[in-house]
């Protein structure tokens, strides 16, 4: 019996998992890249080294074909020390049918926007999609094609800091699915509740809505960055205005729970999203705690 113990232990051991480099990041989700003094100070104060910048959305048009929408303009530039990560949001219905040239069009458009706006050395892109069990297989095949196209050419990388990468967003409900074929995921820990039940819980973030998904974290095979909400959400329902924000204590409670289940989630932190109002909403001590490694 003693001789079997090392074998059994080896079988039960979890395979090693890559982890991301340590760093702080933000999402930028406006349609014009323009930074004021407060936003620039924020980037410096919290040692932000990546900005996931939404370049454009992909939505379905009336003919049933995907088309770009809400493309960003570049009235400003990021500080030289900060890496730009073009991010494309794709509506889930774009994955309900095959669109063989969609990946090629998206990669080409990102490269064209980089060249036109003199944004050099872009090593990584991110695709954001709230895929479901219905659309997962088609979305994963699409990601494989994006990955191949993005990494097949190093165009625009005159002196790349690292190899090209592809990431995708991961919602909490997607943790129970097989992992997508990307280099890492950005785990979006917000919009966790049902807006129709907003009188019971904050639909942006409530620990009670996060709790059931914690069990999936340790076994999830992808390296993960993690994104926390610092935004305000306004809704008008039957003429009644609802405003939601998340208390700092709730964000930090969820952060502690996530990192207790999986310690490497403290390495790469993102906040959603960069905006003066969002910066002013929380005390500097709160941001220090959110970005604490």
Helices and strands as residue ranges (DSSP letters): G 2-4, H 5-12, E 23-28, E 32-33, H 37-45, E 48-60, E 66-69, E 73-74, E 83-90, G 92-95, H 102-116, E 124-128, H 136-152, E 165-171, G 172-176, E 184-189, G 195-197, H 207-210, G 211-216, E 224-229, E 233-237, E 240-244, H 248-261, G 263-266, E 268-272, H 276-281, H 284-290
